[in-house]
Amino acid sequence: MQGVEFIYFPQPNVDYSKCEKWVTACGRPTTGKHAFVVKNVNRNTYICTKHFVGGKGPTAEYPDPIPAVVSNAELEAFKRRKRRKSSSSGDSTFDSSVPTTDNRYGYIVAKAALYSEADLDKSIHNMVGHALTKAVEETGHPYLEDSNTPHRSVSYETIVEAYRYFTQLPEVTSASIRAEENENIISVQSMWSQRDIDRKEKTSFGRTYVLDAAKNVVVSCSSPQEINNQVWNVASPSGKYRAILRKQKDKKGDDKQYLEIWNAVQKVKTINVEGLEKHGKIISDDGHFGSFQWSRAEGHVLYVAEKKRPKASSFFDSKPFSESTESKEKETARGDEFLYYQNWGEQITEQSSTVLCVMDVETGTVSVLESVPENVSPGQAVWAPDDAGVVFIGWIHEPYRLGLKHCVQRRSFVYHLDIQKNKIEKISEDGRAVRFPRFSPDDRWLVYLDTLDSGPHNMCSRLMMCEWERRHDGLKPILDIVNSAKEEEFPGLFTWSVPVHTWLSDSIHLVLNTFWGSRSEVVVVNTQTKSVVRVRPDLASWSSTVLDIHGNHVVIGCSSPNQAPYLIFGTLVPSDLGSSQWLRLDNKSEVITSFEWQIIQHSPSSDRVHPKYGNLDYESILYLPKGSSVNGSKPPLILFPHGGPHSVCDGSFAFQPAVYCHCGFAVLLVNFRGSLGFGQDSILSILGRIGDQDVKDCKSAADEVIEKGLADGTKVVVCGGSHGGFLATHLIGQYPDYFKAACARNPVTNLTSMVGTTDIISWVFTEVGETFSYDTQVDATILSKMWDASPVRCIKQVKTPVLLQVGLKDLRVPPSQSLEYWKMLKANGVPVRCLTYPDSNHPLSEVEVEADGLINSILWFCQHLTSQ
Ligand SMILES: CC(=O)N[C@@H](C)C(=O)N[C@@H](C)C(=O)O
C-alpha cells in the first residue's frame, strides 16, 4: 500500500458541516445495506489520501475529498495494524509504547504504519533528541517541511515528540548558598523540577556545586539526584545542622509528616510531629503562609501549621469521649461533623486557620504560640532579634476569607509576638496588605513589602523599613509607588516573592526581584540612598531571578524564551556593581535552535488612549520559528494573552509557547496595559475597561505583527487561560472573522454568574471599576456593568471553533463559566469541543493534564487552519 495513508474523518459532533461535506464528496451509496451517511461516521471512520487531489490528503486548494477507490482489503489491513499497534490501556496521548494514531481529528495523517519495530525499541528520548537535532541541522526547523503551510506538516506523533523533547528541560525551583569552613569554598545546593510524562508527575532533583570563590571556578558538581518527598530542607545559620520536613505515606496511604534533624554526617533524630497532636499539617513553601526557620541559637525551629481541629462526632455516636477530653471540647465537637471550615480559596484549600509553632530541637517538643488574635491567620514567620520573639504576617479572616492565590492586596499586618512577655503588637500601618518581613544581618533593620488592602489583585509595592529598636517611632518607605516611568527608568517594585535572605552583608543593600517591562530583573536597593540598580551580568540571559544570598554571594536563575533555565553565581561589590564577579554554574543548558524571539513595543492608536493615563505604551514578546523569515514564508500566528489581568509575560523560558513555536507557529504574548512591570498607572488604567482596552491592545498587537509581514494574517488563532481565556473568548466575539480557532482554558466568560461563585468576588467588582467591601451586594446597575464586560455579551457573533479546557476543581474560575459558554456555542451551532479534567484546579498544570491540553490545542488549531 505504498503512498497510501489513512486520515480520520471529521467527527459530526465536532464539525457537522465538514463531516457532511466529506460524506457527500466521497460519493459512496447513501442508501441500502452499505449506506454511508453522517450518522454512521464514528471515531473509526477513515478516508484514504487517494481521495484527495494530489493523493496526499487535504491541501489549501483542495481541502475536501473527491470520490476514489481504496479496496476494502487495504482498509482492513490498515485497521488490523492499528489495532495491533494501539496501546492496550486507554487512549491518553502518551500511552505510546508504540506511536499510535489519534482517532478524533479529520486531518491527522495516520503514521503508525511508518514506524518499524526496531525504531520503537530505541530509547524514546534518544530517538526524539536525535530526530530533532538532525531535523534542525538539515532544515533549520524540524517542522517547516512545507514552508507555505507549516502547520500542515505537524502530525500527532511530531507534536508528541516535540513535547517529549521539551520535558527534558528542567526548571530551577530553588537554590541555597553555604560557605564551608574555608570561606573561599562555597557550596550551592540547587533544586530542579522536570516533567516525567511516563510517571505522570513532576520529578524534583537536587544538584550541588562546589565552588572556589577566590579563583572563581566550579570545583565539582554532583550528578542530579531525585528527591521527591521533602517539604522543607533548611540549614541552620552555622550550616552545622539541617531540619528536613519529610512527607511519607503510611500503610493506609495517608500522607504523614516527619521532622528530621541532621548533622554533617548523619540523621540525629526524627520527630513524628503529627503524633504530638499539637496542630494539623505543617505548611509547605506555598508562597503565602509557609515558612520554616532555625533560631539564631539553633535550638529551635519555627514553622507554620494548620490549627488542630476538635474531634467531631455525630449526635448519635454512642462512643463517649475519653475521660481526658476537656468538657468544652465535648460540647463543641458533638454535632460538628459537617461544620463548614472556610479555606483560603484556589490552591490553598488545606488552610483555614493557621498557627505558629516552635519546636525545641533538643527535646522534640512543640509549642503552639497562643497569643495570635483569633481573627488572624499567621504566616511567613521569622525570628525576631535575639530569638526573643517572632515577626509574622497576619491575614485578617473576618468576616470571611477571600482567595489569597495571586492576590497581594488581602488585608494583613506585620505583627511582633514577644514570646517571653506573651505580648503581641502591630508593626505595619492600617489599610495595607503586607508581605515578606526580613531582618538585616545585623538585626538592626526590618523591611517588608506593602500595598493597599483593596483594589487590583496585584500592583506596585512599597518597600517599607523600620529600625527595630525604634519601631514605635515610625516606618519609612524606601521605595514608593511609581506611577509611570520613562523608558529604562525603574517602573516600581512588582514581585510575587522575596528571597528568605535578601540583604547583603553590609545591612544597607538589599537584592530583590522585580518585573521591569517584559523582563524579570534582579535589582540592588540601597536603603540609605533609596537608589535602585539593575544587576545584569554578561552571563545572564534575558530574565533573571535571585534565589539566595549569603554574605555578598548571590545565586541567580536565568533563562529566556529560547534558553532553558541555568544558574549563575556572583560575588557582588555593592559600591561598584559593575566590578562584581560572575560564574556560570551549569556549563550546559539547552538553547532551543528552532525559534527566535523579539520584544515589540506598541503605542495605542489615538482612539485607544486612556483619558486619564494618556501616555501608556505596552509590549509583547513574539516567538518566531527559525527560517520563517528567511524563506519568505509566513507562519500561522497564535495570539496568547496572559491571565490576571495583573500579571506579565516576563521573557523567562515558558514551556507552552516554546512547544507551540517549535511546532511551527509564531506566538505573540501580549503585555497589554494593566500588566505588571509598567508602573502603577498601567495597572489602574484597565479597571472598568476589561473586555475593551485589553481586548483591543491584543488585537492591535496581532495586527502590527501581521502588517510587519512576520505572520500570516489569514491563519490566526487565539489561546489563553483564565483572564487570558476571557480575552480569547472576547476576541472571537468582537472579531468574528479574524480567528480560525480558539482555545480557552478555564476562561472567565460571564462576570454576572462568576461574582457569586468565585473565591475572589472582589476581583469581579474591582475589574469592572466598582469598589468592593465585604458586605457589598450586586444590584441591577452593577450586574449590567458586569454583563457589558463579559464575553457572553457577544456570543451571538461567535463563529470561531472553540476548544474549552476545564479543571473541574477550579475555585477561581468555576467550571460553570466554561460549561455555560459551551452550551451557548452548541445552541448557536458553533463547533466546540470541551475537555474536562476531574482533579484539576485553575492552572491545569498537572503533567498529564498540561500535556493533554497542549497537544489537543495544537491539533485543534491545525484542524481549523486546514479546514477553511
Ligand atoms: C487574580 C486571578 O487569579 N485572576 C484570574 C481570573 C486569572 O486570570 N488568573 C491568572 C493569574 C492565571 O493565569 O491563572
PDBQT file of the ligand as one rigid body, heavy atoms in Angstrom, charges set to zero:
ROOT
HETATM    1  C1  LIG A 901      -6.401  37.060  40.152  1.00  0.00    +0.000 C 
HETATM    2  C2  LIG A 901      -6.741  35.903  39.303  1.00  0.00    +0.000 C 
HETATM    3  O1  LIG A 901      -6.480  34.775  39.661  1.00  0.00    +0.000 OA
HETATM    4  N1  LIG A 901      -7.400  36.155  38.189  1.00  0.00    +0.000 N 
HETATM    5  C3  LIG A 901      -7.812  35.110  37.344  1.00  0.00    +0.000 C 
HETATM    6  C4  LIG A 901      -9.072  35.474  36.664  1.00  0.00    +0.000 C 
HETATM    7  C5  LIG A 901      -6.674  34.884  36.403  1.00  0.00    +0.000 C 
HETATM    8  O2  LIG A 901      -6.643  35.377  35.306  1.00  0.00    +0.000 OA
HETATM    9  N2  LIG A 901      -5.662  34.209  36.917  1.00  0.00    +0.000 N 
HETATM   10  C6  LIG A 901      -4.372  34.221  36.310  1.00  0.00    +0.000 C 
HETATM   11  C7  LIG A 901      -3.369  34.714  37.282  1.00  0.00    +0.000 C 
HETATM   12  C8  LIG A 901      -3.930  32.890  35.827  1.00  0.00    +0.000 C 
HETATM   13  O3  LIG A 901      -3.080  32.896  34.934  1.00  0.00    +0.000 OA
HETATM   14  O4  LIG A 901      -4.411  31.892  36.319  1.00  0.00    +0.000 OA
ENDROOT
TORSDOF 0
